[in-house]
Amino acid sequence: MIVFSTLIQAVAQILHMVINIYIWVVIIAALITWVRPDPYNPIVQVLNRLTEPVYAFIRKYIPTVIGGIDLAPIIIILGLQFLDLFAVKLLFSLANAV
């Protein structure tokens, strides 16, 4: 049973790390849009490829532009924080219960 508990804790920790990394990717991509970056820069292309599909998904269901400000990054960060607090803590609780 200790092996299963350790496995669940490891999965929870990795999920927490991936969520935090993606939150930083969204923050950096949002900040870069303020300075009119070169669209041919490889870093800008990677950030766009990582964030635009999620932005498009959110924009399809929620109007995110209010007063000229795009709120999609904020909605994504809030959703990821909720997922982090809910799913990761649930996995840690499950690991402690086993």
Backbone as a ProteinNet text record, in pm:
[ID]
protein_1_A
[PRIMARY]
MIVFSTLIQAVAQILHMVINIYIWVVIIAALITWVRPDPYNPIVQVLNRLTEPVYAFIRKYIPTVIGGIDLAPIIIILGLQFLDLFAVKLLFSLANAV
[TERTIARY]
80.5	0	83.8	200.8	285.2	334.8	351.6	394.8	285.5	160.7	47.7	32.1	48.2	37.7	148.1	269.6	381.2	360.5	305.4	276.8	175.5	71.2	-31.7	28.1	112.4	176	268	339	427.5	347.2	235.5	149.9	93.3	52.3	-1.4	105	226.5	335	369.7	374.1	403.9	291.8	166.1	53.3	61.3	95.4	110.4	219.5	331.5	442.3	403.4	335	293.7	194.8	101.4	4.5	75.6	170.3	243.5	326.7	389.5	466.9	376.1	258.5	167.9	111.7	90.2	46.3	151.7	278.2	384.3	392.9	368.2	366.7	256.4	139.1	27.4	61.3	120.9	158.2	261	362.9	467	409.3	323.1	262.4	175.4	103.3	19.6	104.6	214.2	301.3	371.3	408.1	476.5	383.9	254.9	163.3	157.2	199.4	196.5	304.7	409.6	523.2	536.8	438.5	441.9	565.9	571.4	691.2	700.8	818.7	842.3	775.9	679.1	609.3	697.4	814.7	905.5	1007.9	1004.6	1092.3	1049.5	1143.5	1107.5	1040.5	1081	1020.1	875	849.2	712.5	626.9	682.8	608	572.9	666.6	639.1	530.7	542	440.5	302.3	295.9	168.1	112.3	198.8	152	103	159.7	117.5	-9.9	-33.4	-146.3	-266.5	-244.6	-355.6	-465.6	-435.2	-546.2	-636.2	-576.6	-656.4	-734.7	-669.7	-740.2	-860.3	-840.9	-949.7	-1064.3	-1031.3	-1136.1	-1216.9	-1149.6	-1218.8	-1300.9	-1243.2	-1312.9	-1435.4	-1436.9	-1551.4	-1674.9	-1656.9	-1770	-1795.2	-1691.7	-1705	-1651.4	-1727	-1669.2	-1564.2	-1439.9	-1331.6	-1278.5	-1314.2	-1263.9	-1364.4	-1320.2	-1405.1	-1326.6	-1376.7	-1310.3	-1172.7	-1153.8	-1025	-922.9	-960.2	-868.7	-916.1	-824.5	-857	-842.4	-951.6	-951.7	-928.1	-900.1	-878.1	-762.9	-648.7	-542	-583.3	-659.3	-703.3	-798	-888.9	-982.7	-906.1	-806.2	-726.9	-648.5	-589.5	-513	-604	-721.9	-816.3	-859.8	-885.7	-923	-810.8	-688.5	-574.9	-550.8	-570	-555.8	-662	-784.9	-890.4	-855	-807.8	-768.2	-654.9	-561.2	-449.5	-498.6	-581.9	-631.5	-722	-803.3	-900	-837.1	-784.2	-737.9	-612.1	-517.3	-392	-415.4	-491.8	-519.7	-603.1	-691.3	-769.1	-678.1	-581.6	-486.6	-400.5	-355.6	-277.9	-361.7	-487.7	-575.5	-598.4	-613.8	-629.8	-504.5	-388.3	-263	-247.7	-290.6	-280.5	-381.9	-495	-599.2	-564.2	-479.2	-445.1	-343.8
-121.5	0	126.5	119.4	239	275.2	175.5	203.3	277.6	235.5	301.8	444.9	463.3	596.4	688.5	636.8	715.3	748	654.1	678	790.1	787.9	892.9	1028.8	1031.1	1156.6	1208.9	1119.3	1161	1218.7	1153.9	1204	1341.5	1356.4	1485.1	1594	1560.6	1659.4	1700.1	1603.1	1633.8	1717.3	1683.7	1762.4	1905.1	1921.6	2054.9	2133.6	2067.2	2133.1	2172.9	2086	2115	2231.2	2233	2342.5	2474.5	2475.3	2599.3	2645.9	2555	2593.7	2654.4	2593.7	2648	2783.6	2803.2	2934.9	3040.1	3007.8	3102.7	3125.4	3021.6	3037.6	3135.2	3121.7	3212.2	3354.7	3371.2	3505.2	3568.9	3493.1	3546.8	3580.4	3492.8	3519.7	3644.9	3664.3	3783.8	3910.1	3902.8	4019.7	4053.4	3952.9	3977	4046.4	4021.1	4085.2	4236.3	4286.6	4430	4505.2	4435.6	4506.3	4482.8	4428.1	4402.8	4322.7	4195.3	4115.8	4079	4041.5	3993.3	3856.6	3841.2	3712.8	3599.5	3630.4	3527.5	3483.5	3545.1	3504.8	3365.5	3271.6	3135.2	3126.9	3211.6	3209	3254	3357.6	3407.7	3301.6	3233.3	3127.5	3013.5	2973.4	2865.1	2907.9	3029.8	3078	3083.2	3127.5	3131.5	2991.9	2898.5	2760.7	2695.7	2733.9	2676.6	2740.2	2867.8	2936.8	2958.2	2977.6	3011.3	2904.2	2774.3	2677.3	2689.5	2715.6	2730.1	2861.1	2968.5	3095.8	3080	3010.6	2991.6	2912.8	2813.5	2733.9	2820.7	2902.2	2990.9	3094.7	3153.4	3257.7	3205.1	3075.2	3017.2	3017.9	3005.5	2996.5	3123.4	3204.3	3323.1	3443.8	3552.4	3674	3730.9	3730.9	3766.5	3907.4	3975.9	4111.7	4209.8	4280.6	4379.9	4510	4612.1	4741.3	4737.7	4650.3	4639.8	4554.5	4498.9	4413.7	4269.1	4180.9	4039.3	3971.6	3916.4	3852.5	3701.8	3647.1	3503.7	3453.4	3522.8	3473.2	3467.1	3564.5	3565	3448.3	3422.4	3311.3	3178.9	3166.3	3043.1	3025.8	3132.1	3122.5	3086.2	3145.3	3110.5	2964.2	2918.3	2777.7	2683.9	2718.4	2633.9	2635.3	2749.1	2755.3	2669.4	2674.1	2589.5	2442.2	2405.9	2267.4	2226.7	2315.5	2286	2264.7	2354.6	2342.7	2221.4	2192.2	2083.7	1947.6	1929.1	1795.9	1753.5	1842.8	1805.8	1777	1860.8	1834.8	1708.8	1682	1558.5	1437.2	1444.5	1334.4	1316.2	1425.8	1414.3	1354.6	1393.6	1336.9	1188.7	1151.3	1010.2	930.5	988	920.4	903.4	1002.9	993.2	896.1	878.4	788.6	642.3	619.3	480	423.8
0	0	0	59.6	63.2	-76.4	-161.4	-298.9	-373.8	-358.1	-424	-372.7	-243	-184.3	-237.7	-246.8	-299	-446.3	-522	-663.6	-681	-600.9	-609.3	-571.1	-468.3	-429.2	-539.3	-605.5	-714.4	-830.9	-865.6	-973	-935.6	-811.1	-765.4	-772	-731.7	-734.3	-876.8	-968.7	-1109.1	-1169.5	-1139.8	-1189.7	-1137.7	-1011.9	-953.1	-1026.2	-1054.9	-1123.8	-1266.4	-1338.5	-1476.1	-1478.7	-1385.1	-1378.2	-1351.4	-1259.1	-1228.9	-1347.6	-1418.4	-1536.5	-1642	-1664.1	-1764.9	-1722.3	-1594.3	-1546.6	-1580.5	-1561.5	-1595.9	-1745.5	-1824.5	-1970.6	-2011.1	-1951.6	-1982.5	-1940.3	-1824.3	-1776.8	-1870.5	-1907	-1995.5	-2132.8	-2184.9	-2315.5	-2310.3	-2201.2	-2187.4	-2177.2	-2104.7	-2090.7	-2222.6	-2297.8	-2425.3	-2525	-2517.5	-2613	-2594.2	-2480.7	-2456.3	-2532.3	-2578.7	-2637.6	-2787.9	-2852.8	-2997.9	-3037.9	-2999.8	-3028.5	-3176.3	-3216.8	-3352.2	-3366.5	-3458.1	-3468.7	-3519.9	-3572.2	-3622	-3516.7	-3400	-3291.4	-3243.6	-3230.4	-3190.8	-3053.2	-2960.1	-2827.2	-2835.5	-2912.1	-2929.5	-2999.1	-3097.3	-3166.5	-3072.6	-2986.6	-2890.9	-2792.2	-2742.5	-2648.4	-2714.1	-2838.4	-2909.3	-2932.3	-2968.2	-2990.5	-2861.9	-2749.8	-2622.5	-2567.8	-2600.2	-2538.1	-2629.9	-2758.5	-2847.9	-2854.2	-2854.3	-2855	-2731.9	-2617	-2494.7	-2497.9	-2546.9	-2562.1	-2655.6	-2766.9	-2863.8	-2802.1	-2722.7	-2656.7	-2560.6	-2482.2	-2387.3	-2462.4	-2567	-2643.2	-2716.6	-2745.8	-2814.8	-2725.6	-2594.5	-2502.7	-2421.8	-2401.7	-2317.5	-2394.9	-2402.4	-2462.7	-2366.8	-2410.4	-2318.2	-2335.6	-2443.7	-2464.4	-2406	-2302.6	-2236	-2230.2	-2298	-2299.2	-2363.7	-2459.1	-2527.6	-2455.7	-2341.1	-2264.5	-2275.3	-2313.6	-2327.3	-2190.9	-2142.2	-2011.2	-2018	-2135.4	-2149.6	-2062.8	-2055.8	-1968	-1820.8	-1776.3	-1636.9	-1611.1	-1704	-1689.6	-1687	-1771.6	-1776.1	-1646.3	-1596.9	-1472.1	-1355.7	-1349.8	-1242.9	-1252.8	-1374.4	-1393.4	-1353.7	-1389.3	-1352	-1201.3	-1138.5	-992.9	-924.6	-976.6	-921.1	-937.9	-1057.7	-1083.2	-990.5	-968.9	-879.2	-736.3	-689.9	-552.5	-534.3	-632.8	-619.1	-646.6	-766.9	-808.3	-733.5	-719.8	-654.6	-506.7	-440.1	-299	-281.4	-376.7	-372.1	-386	-475.8	-491.4	-366.8	-306.3	-183.3	-70.6	-61.2	40.5	17.2	-108.9	-143.2	-106.5	-131.8	-99.5	52.5	128.8	274.2	332.1	263.7	313.7	287.2	187.8	151.5	244.4
[MASK]
++++++++++++++++++++++++++++++++++++++++++++++++++++++++++++++++++++++++++++++++++++++++++++++++++

